[in-house]
């Protein structure tokens, strides 16, 4: 969490708070590894839609 907070230029508690808010608002369980994998795949897919290699 400390490294992520540093990269985002926020306090670690802010990072934790934002993750909790995202979980509540999006209805995801980041403690479930399968849900984390699906979310990661979705974000990677969406992030690559506008780029060409």
PDB file of N, CA, C and O in Angstrom:
ATOM      1  N   UNK A   1       0.818  -1.176   0.000  1.00  0.00           N
ATOM      2  CA  UNK A   1       0.000   0.000   0.000  1.00  0.00           C
ATOM      3  C   UNK A   1       0.874   1.258   0.000  1.00  0.00           C
ATOM      4  O   UNK A   1       0.542   2.264  -0.627  1.00  0.00           O
ATOM      5  N   UNK A   2       1.975   1.177   0.703  1.00  0.00           N
ATOM      6  CA  UNK A   2       2.873   2.329   0.774  1.00  0.00           C
ATOM      7  C   UNK A   2       3.418   2.689  -0.601  1.00  0.00           C
ATOM      8  O   UNK A   2       3.470   3.864  -0.964  1.00  0.00           O
ATOM      9  N   UNK A   3       3.824   1.681  -1.362  1.00  0.00           N
ATOM     10  CA  UNK A   3       4.360   1.944  -2.708  1.00  0.00           C
ATOM     11  C   UNK A   3       3.286   2.517  -3.633  1.00  0.00           C
ATOM     12  O   UNK A   3       3.546   3.449  -4.394  1.00  0.00           O
ATOM     13  N   UNK A   4       2.083   1.956  -3.561  1.00  0.00           N
ATOM     14  CA  UNK A   4       0.989   2.458  -4.400  1.00  0.00           C
ATOM     15  C   UNK A   4       0.666   3.902  -4.038  1.00  0.00           C
ATOM     16  O   UNK A   4       0.467   4.738  -4.919  1.00  0.00           O
ATOM     17  N   UNK A   5       0.616   4.189  -2.756  1.00  0.00           N
ATOM     18  CA  UNK A   5       0.318   5.557  -2.306  1.00  0.00           C
ATOM     19  C   UNK A   5       1.400   6.522  -2.791  1.00  0.00           C
ATOM     20  O   UNK A   5       1.097   7.637  -3.214  1.00  0.00           O
ATOM     21  N   UNK A   6       2.649   6.093  -2.730  1.00  0.00           N
ATOM     22  CA  UNK A   6       3.747   6.950  -3.184  1.00  0.00           C
ATOM     23  C   UNK A   6       3.607   7.238  -4.683  1.00  0.00           C
ATOM     24  O   UNK A   6       3.780   8.376  -5.120  1.00  0.00           O
ATOM     25  N   UNK A   7       3.293   6.203  -5.464  1.00  0.00           N
ATOM     26  CA  UNK A   7       3.125   6.391  -6.912  1.00  0.00           C
ATOM     27  C   UNK A   7       1.951   7.323  -7.231  1.00  0.00           C
ATOM     28  O   UNK A   7       1.995   8.071  -8.207  1.00  0.00           O
ATOM     29  N   UNK A   8       0.909   7.272  -6.404  1.00  0.00           N
ATOM     30  CA  UNK A   8      -0.267   8.122  -6.612  1.00  0.00           C
ATOM     31  C   UNK A   8      -0.130   9.491  -5.950  1.00  0.00           C
ATOM     32  O   UNK A   8      -0.984  10.360  -6.123  1.00  0.00           O
ATOM     33  N   UNK A   9       0.942   9.673  -5.198  1.00  0.00           N
ATOM     34  CA  UNK A   9       1.211  10.922  -4.476  1.00  0.00           C
ATOM     35  C   UNK A   9       0.099  11.241  -3.482  1.00  0.00           C
ATOM     36  O   UNK A   9      -0.350  12.381  -3.372  1.00  0.00           O
ATOM     37  N   UNK A  10      -0.335  10.203  -2.758  1.00  0.00           N
ATOM     38  CA  UNK A  10      -1.315  10.370  -1.686  1.00  0.00           C
ATOM     39  C   UNK A  10      -0.836   9.591  -0.467  1.00  0.00           C
ATOM     40  O   UNK A  10       0.100   8.796  -0.556  1.00  0.00           O
ATOM     41  N   UNK A  11      -1.479   9.822   0.661  1.00  0.00           N
ATOM     42  CA  UNK A  11      -1.168   9.098   1.892  1.00  0.00           C
ATOM     43  C   UNK A  11      -1.699   7.670   1.770  1.00  0.00           C
ATOM     44  O   UNK A  11      -2.687   7.434   1.074  1.00  0.00           O
ATOM     45  N   UNK A  12      -1.056   6.728   2.434  1.00  0.00           N
ATOM     46  CA  UNK A  12      -1.481   5.326   2.382  1.00  0.00           C
ATOM     47  C   UNK A  12      -2.927   5.159   2.852  1.00  0.00           C
ATOM     48  O   UNK A  12      -3.662   4.342   2.298  1.00  0.00           O
ATOM     49  N   UNK A  13      -3.343   5.920   3.863  1.00  0.00           N
ATOM     50  CA  UNK A  13      -4.732   5.829   4.336  1.00  0.00           C
ATOM     51  C   UNK A  13      -5.713   6.305   3.261  1.00  0.00           C
ATOM     52  O   UNK A  13      -6.820   5.776   3.153  1.00  0.00           O
ATOM     53  N   UNK A  14      -5.318   7.286   2.480  1.00  0.00           N
ATOM     54  CA  UNK A  14      -6.170   7.757   1.380  1.00  0.00           C
ATOM     55  C   UNK A  14      -6.333   6.647   0.353  1.00  0.00           C
ATOM     56  O   UNK A  14      -7.423   6.440  -0.181  1.00  0.00           O
ATOM     57  N   UNK A  15      -5.266   5.946   0.086  1.00  0.00           N
ATOM     58  CA  UNK A  15      -5.305   4.823  -0.858  1.00  0.00           C
ATOM     59  C   UNK A  15      -6.265   3.739  -0.347  1.00  0.00           C
ATOM     60  O   UNK A  15      -7.097   3.235  -1.102  1.00  0.00           O
ATOM     61  N   UNK A  16      -6.146   3.394   0.915  1.00  0.00           N
ATOM     62  CA  UNK A  16      -7.041   2.393   1.505  1.00  0.00           C
ATOM     63  C   UNK A  16      -8.487   2.841   1.432  1.00  0.00           C
ATOM     64  O   UNK A  16      -9.365   2.055   1.077  1.00  0.00           O
ATOM     65  N   UNK A  17      -8.741   4.090   1.763  1.00  0.00           N
ATOM     66  CA  UNK A  17     -10.101   4.633   1.732  1.00  0.00           C
ATOM     67  C   UNK A  17     -10.685   4.556   0.324  1.00  0.00           C
ATOM     68  O   UNK A  17     -11.830   4.143   0.143  1.00  0.00           O
ATOM     69  N   UNK A  18      -9.905   4.949  -0.655  1.00  0.00           N
ATOM     70  CA  UNK A  18     -10.393   4.937  -2.042  1.00  0.00           C
ATOM     71  C   UNK A  18     -10.671   3.519  -2.523  1.00  0.00           C
ATOM     72  O   UNK A  18     -11.627   3.294  -3.266  1.00  0.00           O
ATOM     73  N   UNK A  19      -9.853   2.570  -2.111  1.00  0.00           N
ATOM     74  CA  UNK A  19     -10.111   1.180  -2.473  1.00  0.00           C
ATOM     75  C   UNK A  19     -11.407   0.680  -1.841  1.00  0.00           C
ATOM     76  O   UNK A  19     -12.193  -0.011  -2.489  1.00  0.00           O
ATOM     77  N   UNK A  20     -11.628   1.033  -0.569  1.00  0.00           N
ATOM     78  CA  UNK A  20     -12.890   0.649   0.090  1.00  0.00           C
ATOM     79  C   UNK A  20     -14.079   1.263  -0.627  1.00  0.00           C
ATOM     80  O   UNK A  20     -15.092   0.594  -0.829  1.00  0.00           O
ATOM     81  N   UNK A  21     -13.969   2.528  -1.014  1.00  0.00           N
ATOM     82  CA  UNK A  21     -15.053   3.202  -1.729  1.00  0.00           C
ATOM     83  C   UNK A  21     -15.322   2.529  -3.070  1.00  0.00           C
ATOM     84  O   UNK A  21     -16.478   2.332  -3.445  1.00  0.00           O
ATOM     85  N   UNK A  22     -14.275   2.181  -3.785  1.00  0.00           N
ATOM     86  CA  UNK A  22     -14.439   1.504  -5.080  1.00  0.00           C
ATOM     87  C   UNK A  22     -15.123   0.159  -4.889  1.00  0.00           C
ATOM     88  O   UNK A  22     -16.009  -0.205  -5.662  1.00  0.00           O
ATOM     89  N   UNK A  23     -14.716  -0.577  -3.865  1.00  0.00           N
ATOM     90  CA  UNK A  23     -15.347  -1.869  -3.598  1.00  0.00           C
ATOM     91  C   UNK A  23     -16.839  -1.716  -3.335  1.00  0.00           C
ATOM     92  O   UNK A  23     -17.651  -2.481  -3.856  1.00  0.00           O
ATOM     93  N   UNK A  24     -17.192  -0.731  -2.531  1.00  0.00           N
ATOM     94  CA  UNK A  24     -18.598  -0.515  -2.196  1.00  0.00           C
ATOM     95  C   UNK A  24     -19.395  -0.047  -3.404  1.00  0.00           C
ATOM     96  O   UNK A  24     -20.478  -0.570  -3.666  1.00  0.00           O
ATOM     97  N   UNK A  25     -18.891   0.904  -4.128  1.00  0.00           N
ATOM     98  CA  UNK A  25     -19.638   1.491  -5.233  1.00  0.00           C
ATOM     99  C   UNK A  25     -19.720   0.562  -6.440  1.00  0.00           C
ATOM    100  O   UNK A  25     -20.717   0.574  -7.163  1.00  0.00           O
ATOM    101  N   UNK A  26     -18.690  -0.236  -6.664  1.00  0.00           N
ATOM    102  CA  UNK A  26     -18.672  -1.123  -7.819  1.00  0.00           C
ATOM    103  C   UNK A  26     -19.161  -2.531  -7.499  1.00  0.00           C
ATOM    104  O   UNK A  26     -19.389  -3.339  -8.399  1.00  0.00           O
ATOM    105  N   UNK A  27     -19.321  -2.817  -6.208  1.00  0.00           N
ATOM    106  CA  UNK A  27     -19.791  -4.130  -5.810  1.00  0.00           C
ATOM    107  C   UNK A  27     -18.780  -5.234  -6.073  1.00  0.00           C
ATOM    108  O   UNK A  27     -19.148  -6.345  -6.452  1.00  0.00           O
ATOM    109  N   UNK A  28     -17.508  -4.927  -5.870  1.00  0.00           N
ATOM    110  CA  UNK A  28     -16.462  -5.923  -6.078  1.00  0.00           C
ATOM    111  C   UNK A  28     -15.839  -6.289  -4.741  1.00  0.00           C
ATOM    112  O   UNK A  28     -15.850  -5.499  -3.797  1.00  0.00           O
ATOM    113  N   UNK A  29     -15.297  -7.493  -4.676  1.00  0.00           N
ATOM    114  CA  UNK A  29     -14.625  -7.971  -3.467  1.00  0.00           C
ATOM    115  C   UNK A  29     -13.155  -8.173  -3.797  1.00  0.00           C
ATOM    116  O   UNK A  29     -12.780  -9.195  -4.372  1.00  0.00           O
ATOM    117  N   UNK A  30     -12.329  -7.212  -3.440  1.00  0.00           N
ATOM    118  CA  UNK A  30     -10.906  -7.288  -3.770  1.00  0.00           C
ATOM    119  C   UNK A  30     -10.162  -8.311  -2.918  1.00  0.00           C
ATOM    120  O   UNK A  30      -8.987  -8.583  -3.168  1.00  0.00           O
ATOM    121  N   UNK A  31     -10.828  -8.878  -1.918  1.00  0.00           N
ATOM    122  CA  UNK A  31     -10.218  -9.945  -1.133  1.00  0.00           C
ATOM    123  C   UNK A  31     -10.311 -11.286  -1.853  1.00  0.00           C
ATOM    124  O   UNK A  31      -9.621 -12.237  -1.487  1.00  0.00           O
ATOM    125  N   UNK A  32     -11.159 -11.366  -2.872  1.00  0.00           N
ATOM    126  CA  UNK A  32     -11.344 -12.590  -3.652  1.00  0.00           C
ATOM    127  C   UNK A  32     -10.364 -12.575  -4.828  1.00  0.00           C
ATOM    128  O   UNK A  32     -10.478 -11.715  -5.701  1.00  0.00           O
ATOM    129  N   UNK A  33      -9.409 -13.499  -4.874  1.00  0.00           N
ATOM    130  CA  UNK A  33      -8.412 -13.481  -5.950  1.00  0.00           C
ATOM    131  C   UNK A  33      -9.016 -13.631  -7.345  1.00  0.00           C
ATOM    132  O   UNK A  33      -8.495 -13.064  -8.305  1.00  0.00           O
ATOM    133  N   UNK A  34     -10.100 -14.381  -7.469  1.00  0.00           N
ATOM    134  CA  UNK A  34     -10.737 -14.532  -8.778  1.00  0.00           C
ATOM    135  C   UNK A  34     -11.330 -13.214  -9.260  1.00  0.00           C
ATOM    136  O   UNK A  34     -11.224 -12.874 -10.439  1.00  0.00           O
ATOM    137  N   UNK A  35     -11.954 -12.476  -8.350  1.00  0.00           N
ATOM    138  CA  UNK A  35     -12.510 -11.170  -8.729  1.00  0.00           C
ATOM    139  C   UNK A  35     -11.411 -10.183  -9.080  1.00  0.00           C
ATOM    140  O   UNK A  35     -11.561  -9.389 -10.008  1.00  0.00           O
ATOM    141  N   UNK A  36     -10.297 -10.226  -8.339  1.00  0.00           N
ATOM    142  CA  UNK A  36      -9.159  -9.357  -8.658  1.00  0.00           C
ATOM    143  C   UNK A  36      -8.623  -9.670 -10.044  1.00  0.00           C
ATOM    144  O   UNK A  36      -8.306  -8.756 -10.805  1.00  0.00           O
ATOM    145  N   UNK A  37      -8.516 -10.958 -10.384  1.00  0.00           N
ATOM    146  CA  UNK A  37      -8.027 -11.350 -11.701  1.00  0.00           C
ATOM    147  C   UNK A  37      -8.969 -10.851 -12.798  1.00  0.00           C
ATOM    148  O   UNK A  37      -8.515 -10.302 -13.801  1.00  0.00           O
ATOM    149  N   UNK A  38     -10.267 -11.038 -12.614  1.00  0.00           N
ATOM    150  CA  UNK A  38     -11.225 -10.573 -13.612  1.00  0.00           C
ATOM    151  C   UNK A  38     -11.167  -9.062 -13.785  1.00  0.00           C
ATOM    152  O   UNK A  38     -11.217  -8.559 -14.908  1.00  0.00           O
ATOM    153  N   UNK A  39     -11.064  -8.343 -12.684  1.00  0.00           N
ATOM    154  CA  UNK A  39     -10.968  -6.890 -12.753  1.00  0.00           C
ATOM    155  C   UNK A  39      -9.695  -6.472 -13.481  1.00  0.00           C
ATOM    156  O   UNK A  39      -9.719  -5.562 -14.309  1.00  0.00           O
ATOM    157  N   UNK A  40      -8.594  -7.133 -13.173  1.00  0.00           N
ATOM    158  CA  UNK A  40      -7.319  -6.818 -13.827  1.00  0.00           C
ATOM    159  C   UNK A  40      -7.419  -7.060 -15.333  1.00  0.00           C
ATOM    160  O   UNK A  40      -6.968  -6.236 -16.129  1.00  0.00           O
ATOM    161  N   UNK A  41      -8.007  -8.186 -15.719  1.00  0.00           N
ATOM    162  CA  UNK A  41      -8.165  -8.485 -17.140  1.00  0.00           C
ATOM    163  C   UNK A  41      -9.050  -7.459 -17.839  1.00  0.00           C
ATOM    164  O   UNK A  41      -8.758  -7.042 -18.960  1.00  0.00           O
ATOM    165  N   UNK A  42     -10.129  -7.055 -17.179  1.00  0.00           N
ATOM    166  CA  UNK A  42     -11.016  -6.058 -17.764  1.00  0.00           C
ATOM    167  C   UNK A  42     -10.303  -4.727 -17.941  1.00  0.00           C
ATOM    168  O   UNK A  42     -10.433  -4.082 -18.982  1.00  0.00           O
ATOM    169  N   UNK A  43      -9.556  -4.316 -16.934  1.00  0.00           N
ATOM    170  CA  UNK A  43      -8.835  -3.049 -17.023  1.00  0.00           C
ATOM    171  C   UNK A  43      -7.760  -3.102 -18.104  1.00  0.00           C
ATOM    172  O   UNK A  43      -7.565  -2.124 -18.826  1.00  0.00           O
ATOM    173  N   UNK A  44      -7.065  -4.224 -18.224  1.00  0.00           N
ATOM    174  CA  UNK A  44      -6.044  -4.372 -19.266  1.00  0.00           C
ATOM    175  C   UNK A  44      -6.681  -4.312 -20.652  1.00  0.00           C
ATOM    176  O   UNK A  44      -6.146  -3.686 -21.567  1.00  0.00           O
ATOM    177  N   UNK A  45      -7.824  -4.968 -20.794  1.00  0.00           N
ATOM    178  CA  UNK A  45      -8.524  -4.982 -22.077  1.00  0.00           C
ATOM    179  C   UNK A  45      -8.997  -3.581 -22.444  1.00  0.00           C
ATOM    180  O   UNK A  45      -8.778  -3.118 -23.563  1.00  0.00           O
ATOM    181  N   UNK A  46      -9.638  -2.918 -21.511  1.00  0.00           N
ATOM    182  CA  UNK A  46     -10.128  -1.569 -21.769  1.00  0.00           C
ATOM    183  C   UNK A  46      -8.985  -0.601 -22.030  1.00  0.00           C
ATOM    184  O   UNK A  46      -9.105   0.291 -22.870  1.00  0.00           O
ATOM    185  N   UNK A  47      -7.892  -0.766 -21.324  1.00  0.00           N
ATOM    186  CA  UNK A  47      -6.743   0.106 -21.497  1.00  0.00           C
ATOM    187  C   UNK A  47      -6.064  -0.063 -22.841  1.00  0.00           C
ATOM    188  O   UNK A  47      -5.406   0.861 -23.319  1.00  0.00           O
ATOM    189  N   UNK A  48      -6.210  -1.218 -23.456  1.00  0.00           N
ATOM    190  CA  UNK A  48      -5.546  -1.478 -24.721  1.00  0.00           C
ATOM    191  C   UNK A  48      -6.421  -1.258 -25.943  1.00  0.00           C
ATOM    192  O   UNK A  48      -5.962  -1.434 -27.071  1.00  0.00           O
ATOM    193  N   UNK A  49      -7.673  -0.877 -25.733  1.00  0.00           N
ATOM    194  CA  UNK A  49      -8.589  -0.723 -26.867  1.00  0.00           C
ATOM    195  C   UNK A  49      -8.184   0.399 -27.819  1.00  0.00           C
ATOM    196  O   UNK A  49      -8.415   0.296 -29.023  1.00  0.00           O
ATOM    197  N   UNK A  50      -7.588   1.462 -27.301  1.00  0.00           N
ATOM    198  CA  UNK A  50      -7.265   2.599 -28.152  1.00  0.00           C
ATOM    199  C   UNK A  50      -5.847   2.609 -28.672  1.00  0.00           C
ATOM    200  O   UNK A  50      -5.433   3.573 -29.315  1.00  0.00           O
ATOM    201  N   UNK A  51      -5.092   1.557 -28.407  1.00  0.00           N
ATOM    202  CA  UNK A  51      -3.688   1.552 -28.808  1.00  0.00           C
ATOM    203  C   UNK A  51      -3.420   0.479 -29.848  1.00  0.00           C
ATOM    204  O   UNK A  51      -4.076  -0.562 -29.887  1.00  0.00           O
ATOM    205  N   UNK A  52      -2.452   0.761 -30.675  1.00  0.00           N
ATOM    206  CA  UNK A  52      -2.002  -0.208 -31.676  1.00  0.00           C
ATOM    207  C   UNK A  52      -0.529  -0.497 -31.442  1.00  0.00           C
ATOM    208  O   UNK A  52       0.232   0.373 -31.019  1.00  0.00           O
ATOM    209  N   UNK A  53      -0.151  -1.704 -31.718  1.00  0.00           N
ATOM    210  CA  UNK A  53       1.262  -2.079 -31.544  1.00  0.00           C
ATOM    211  C   UNK A  53       1.894  -2.370 -32.851  1.00  0.00           C
ATOM    212  O   UNK A  53       3.078  -2.702 -32.904  1.00  0.00           O
TER     213      UNK A  53
END
